[in-house]
Amino acid sequence: AAARRQGFACNREEWIPGLWVLAAPVRMAGSLQAVVALAVPSARAAESGEDLLAQRVLKAAARIEARLGGGDEK
């Protein structure tokens, strides 16, 4: 529910100790087509900040959606 609400999912060392993963969906016509994911060491994620990394992954997913949909966003 939280991932749907915020538009991305975050795994903070829940899978592998020391690994932090953030993922955002790529949708076409409302249907999930792919996922953009970023995996970084936990210390690096803390340095960069979750909000900044989430914004970048969400922006990358949006750019992919635009290109797949025929948009020209660069």
N, C-alpha and C positions, 0 to 999 in steps of 0.2 A: 504494500500500500504506500509506503514511504517513497519507494522508487518511482512509482507512477505519479505521485504527487509532485516530487521535485524534478522529474524528468531524467533521472540517472540513478544508477545503483552504485553503492560503494561497499567494498569489502576491505575492512581494516584488520589485516592479519588474521582473519577468520579461517582462511584456507591454508596459508603458509606463514609461519612466524617471520616477521620482517618484511613481508610483501603487502603492499597497499594497491588495490585495483579499483578503478572507477570506469564505468561503462555507460554509454548512452545509445539509445536505439536510433536506427535509420529506418524511417517508414516511407512507404510509397502508397498513396491512396488509403492511408489509415492502417495499412498492413505492415507488420514488422518484416523487413527485408535483410537487415544486417545489424551489427553492433560495432560501435567504435569503442575501443578500450585502451586504457592507459595503465600500465603496471610499473610501479616505481618502488624503490626501497622506502620503508616507512619513514626513516629519518629525512629523506629527500622530500616526501610528501608534506611532512611537518614544516620543513623550511619554506616550501613554496606556498603552502596554504591550500586547504581543500577547496575553498571557494574559487580561487583563481584557476586551479586545475579543472574543476567542474565546469567553469565557464568556457575554458578552452576546448574541452571534450564535447560539450554541447554545441559550441560553434562549429567544430569540425563535422559533427553529425548533421547539422543544419546545412552546411555547405555541400556535403555529399548528397543530401536529399534534393537540394536545389539543382545540382548538376544532373542527377538521375532523372529529375523531372523536366529537364530541358532548360533549366535556368542557366544564367551565365555568371552567377556569383563566383568571385575569385578570392 
